[in-house]
């Protein structure tokens, strides 16, 4: 009969006490699951009232821990990738078939400063990126993506954003400003700061306020970057955890371990990686 030590949750050892909740396979070892799934399953044991199933060193009851095995996780990820690829292809076809309509011309009158408009930092001309709450711009109905066409009857075609901003600053109040608005079949992405066909945005995204809308490509890019960052932090944390598990063997190694843990905490908080080595300070010769 299995001993208690045989059911160690160590990553390299398991007595076949895991089962998969998807494919229903049983008597699986911890190695058939990702470390994240194992940790999650073991954490769930804390909620079981009668989790002491040992009588001394002898195991009297076998408790199968349920998780999702690597094989099922890989199949799920592959299916999600295929579905995402199909949606992306369908979206690209819809975008290619959509021709943006001409933007409507909208005139507004601004009677006081500051107007409360923040310009985009990409492209040419003056494109509104954000409007401030309670300011004249938002009260006049100006929204992100609108491009200034003329100021007090003076065309700004071909001018840089800073030049248009100077005209707005020097204009006498009240000032009438004409904008090129958003086409009926388009929308403005605050991330890439471009007016794109509506199929470029998910249905859920189009229900959000204009100042929070991002196209599907920008959303995918942000999610990929966040996933890569989380994976990097997990690898860093895992490396330090392995080092900590070995324990210090001397006062020097104890101090080095303490410094490593402090560096890890600082890196997770600040995102800055500590640089090791001598002669890197101001006094290096």
C-alpha positions in Angstrom: 0.0 0.0 0.0 1.2 3.5 -0.8 2.9 5.4 1.9 2.2 9.1 2.7 5.6 10.1 1.3 4.8 8.4 -2.0 1.9 10.8 -2.5 4.3 13.8 -2.3 3.1 16.7 -4.4 6.6 17.3 -5.5 6.7 18.2 -9.2 8.8 15.1 -10.1 6.9 12.5 -8.0 3.3 11.4 -7.8 1.5 8.1 -6.9 -1.2 8.5 -9.6 -3.7 10.4 -7.5 -4.8 12.9 -10.2 -7.7 12.7 -12.6 -8.7 14.9 -15.5 -12.0 16.7 -15.4 -12.2 16.8 -19.3 -11.2 13.4 -20.7 -12.1 11.6 -17.4 -8.8 9.7 -17.2 -7.7 8.7 -13.8 -4.6 7.5 -11.9 -2.6 10.2 -13.6 0.6 11.6 -12.2 1.4 15.2 -11.5 3.7 15.2 -14.6 0.6 14.8 -16.8 -0.5 18.3 -15.7 0.9 21.8 -15.9 2.4 23.2 -12.7 -0.3 25.8 -12.6 -3.1 23.2 -12.8 -1.4 21.1 -10.0 -1.0 24.1 -7.7 -4.7 25.0 -8.4 -5.9 21.5 -7.6 -3.9 21.2 -4.4 -5.1 24.6 -3.3 -8.7 23.3 -3.7 -7.9 20.6 -1.1 -7.8 23.2 1.5 -11.6 23.6 1.3 -12.2 19.9 2.0 -13.2 19.6 5.7 -12.0 16.0 6.2 -8.8 16.1 4.2 -6.8 14.1 6.7 -7.0 10.7 5.0 -3.9 9.2 6.7 -3.6 6.9 9.6 0.0 7.3 10.6 2.1 6.5 7.5 -0.5 4.3 6.0 -3.0 5.6 3.4 -6.5 4.3 4.2 -8.4 6.4 1.6 -7.4 7.4 -1.9 -8.5 10.9 -2.9 -8.3 11.7 -6.6 -7.4 15.3 -7.2 -9.2 16.7 -10.2 -7.6 19.1 -12.7 -7.2 19.5 -16.5 -4.4 17.5 -18.0 -1.8 18.8 -20.4 -3.3 16.9 -23.4 -6.7 18.5 -22.9 -5.2 21.9 -22.3 -3.2 21.6 -25.5 -6.3 20.5 -27.4 -8.3 23.4 -25.9 -5.6 25.9 -26.8 -5.4 24.6 -30.3 -9.1 24.8 -30.8 -9.1 28.4 -29.4 -6.3 29.3 -31.9 -8.2 27.8 -34.8 -11.4 29.7 -33.8 -9.5 32.9 -33.3 -7.9 32.5 -36.7 -11.3 31.9 -38.4 -12.7 35.0 -36.7 -9.7 37.0 -37.8 -10.0 35.9 -41.4 -13.7 36.7 -41.4 -13.0 40.1 -39.9 -10.3 40.9 -42.5 -12.7 39.9 -45.3 -15.4 42.2 -43.9 -12.9 45.1 -43.6 -11.6 44.6 -47.1 -15.2 44.8 -48.4 -16.0 48.0 -46.5 -15.2 51.4 -48.0 -15.2 54.2 -45.6 -17.8 56.9 -46.4 -16.9 60.6 -46.5 -16.7 62.2 -43.0 -19.4 64.6 -42.1 -18.5 68.3 -41.6 -19.5 69.5 -38.1 -19.2 73.1 -36.9 -19.1 74.0 -33.2 -18.7 77.2 -31.3 -16.4 77.4 -28.3 -16.9 80.4 -26.0 -14.3 79.8 -23.3 -10.9 78.4 -22.6 -9.5 75.9 -21.9 -11.4 74.0 -24.6 -10.6 70.6 -23.0 -9.3 68.8 -26.0 -6.2 66.6 -26.1 -4.7 66.0 -29.6 -3.5 62.7 -30.9 0.3 62.2 -31.1 0.2 60.3 -34.4 -0.3 61.3 -37.9 -0.7 64.9 -39.3 -3.1 67.6 -38.5 -5.1 68.0 -35.3 -7.1 65.0 -34.4 -9.0 64.9 -31.0 -7.8 62.0 -28.9 -9.6 62.9 -25.6 -12.1 65.5 -24.3 -12.1 66.6 -20.6 -15.2 66.3 -18.5 -17.0 69.5 -17.9 -15.1 71.5 -20.5 -16.5 73.4 -23.6 -15.4 70.6 -26.1 -17.3 67.8 -24.5 -20.4 70.1 -23.9 -20.3 70.9 -27.6 -20.4 67.2 -28.5 -16.8 66.9 -29.8 -15.7 63.3 -29.7 -12.4 61.4 -30.2 -11.4 61.0 -33.8 -12.7 64.4 -35.0 -10.2 66.3 -37.1 -10.0 70.1 -37.1 -10.8 71.3 -40.7 -10.8 75.1 -40.1 -10.5 77.6 -37.3 -12.6 80.8 -37.5 -13.0 80.3 -41.3 -9.3 79.6 -41.9 -8.5 76.3 -43.5 -5.9 74.2 -41.6 -5.3 71.8 -44.5 -1.6 70.7 -44.6 -0.8 72.2 -41.2 0.9 70.2 -38.4 -1.0 69.6 -35.1 1.1 72.1 -33.2 0.3 74.8 -35.8 -3.4 74.1 -35.6 -3.1 74.2 -31.8 -1.5 77.7 -32.0 -4.4 78.9 -34.2 -6.9 77.6 -31.6 -5.0 79.3 -28.8 -4.8 82.7 -30.6 -8.3 82.8 -32.0 -10.7 85.4 -30.6 -13.6 84.1 -28.5 -16.2 82.8 -29.2 -14.5 80.8 -32.0 -16.2 78.6 -34.6 -14.3 75.4 -35.3 -15.2 73.1 -38.2 -14.4 69.4 -37.8 -14.3 66.4 -40.1 -16.3 63.8 -38.0 -16.5 60.0 -38.0 -18.0 58.3 -41.1 -21.3 56.4 -40.5 -19.6 53.1 -41.3 -16.4 53.8 -39.4 -15.1 54.3 -35.8 -12.0 55.7 -34.2 -9.4 53.5 -32.3 -7.7 55.4 -29.5 -4.7 53.0 -29.5 -3.6 53.2 -33.1 -5.4 56.6 -33.5 -6.9 55.8 -36.8 -10.5 55.8 -38.3 -11.2 52.3 -39.3 -14.2 50.4 -40.8 -16.7 49.2 -38.2 -15.8 45.5 -38.7 -12.4 46.3 -37.3 -14.1 46.6 -33.9 -15.8 43.8 -31.9 -19.5 44.2 -31.1 -18.6 44.4 -27.4 -16.0 47.1 -28.0 -18.5 49.2 -29.9 -20.8 49.3 -26.9 -18.1 51.1 -24.9 -17.7 54.9 -24.8 -15.8 56.4 -27.8 -12.8 57.4 -25.6 -12.3 53.7 -24.7 -12.7 52.0 -28.1 -9.9 50.0 -29.5 -9.8 48.0 -32.7 -9.5 44.2 -32.6 -5.8 44.2 -33.8 -4.8 46.6 -30.9 -6.7 44.5 -28.4 -5.0 41.3 -29.6 -1.6 43.0 -29.4 -2.2 44.3 -25.9 -3.3 40.8 -24.7 -0.3 39.1 -26.3 2.0 41.6 -24.5 0.3 41.1 -21.2 0.5 37.3 -21.5 4.2 37.5 -22.4 4.8 39.8 -19.4 2.9 37.5 -17.0 4.8 34.5 -18.3 8.1 36.2 -17.8 7.2 37.2 -14.2 6.1 33.6 -13.5 9.4 32.3 -14.8 11.3 34.8 -12.6 9.3 33.9 -9.6 9.7 30.2 -10.2 13.5 30.6 -10.5 13.7 32.4 -7.2 11.4 29.9 -5.6 13.6 27.0 -6.7 16.6 28.8 -5.2 14.8 29.5 -2.0 13.7 25.8 -1.7 17.3 24.7 -1.6 17.9 26.8 1.5 21.1 28.7 2.5 24.2 26.7 3.2 26.2 29.5 4.9 25.9 33.1 6.1 27.1 34.3 2.7 24.6 32.2 0.8 21.9 33.3 3.2 22.7 36.9 2.5 22.8 36.3 -1.2 19.4 34.6 -1.0 18.0 37.5 0.9 19.3 39.9 -1.7 17.8 37.8 -4.5 14.4 37.8 -2.9 14.5 41.6 -2.4 15.6 42.0 -6.1 12.7 39.8 -7.2 10.1 41.8 -5.2 11.5 45.1 -6.6 11.4 43.7 -10.1 7.8 42.6 -9.8 6.8 46.0 -8.5 8.9 48.3 -10.7 9.3 46.1 -13.8 13.1 47.0 -13.7 15.6 44.2 -13.8 18.4 44.3 -11.4 21.9 44.3 -13.0 24.6 42.2 -11.3 28.3 42.5 -11.5 31.1 44.7 -10.2 32.5 47.9 -11.6 29.1 49.2 -12.9 28.9 52.1 -10.6 29.9 55.8 -11.0 33.5 55.0 -9.9 34.2 52.4 -12.6 37.6 52.9 -14.2 
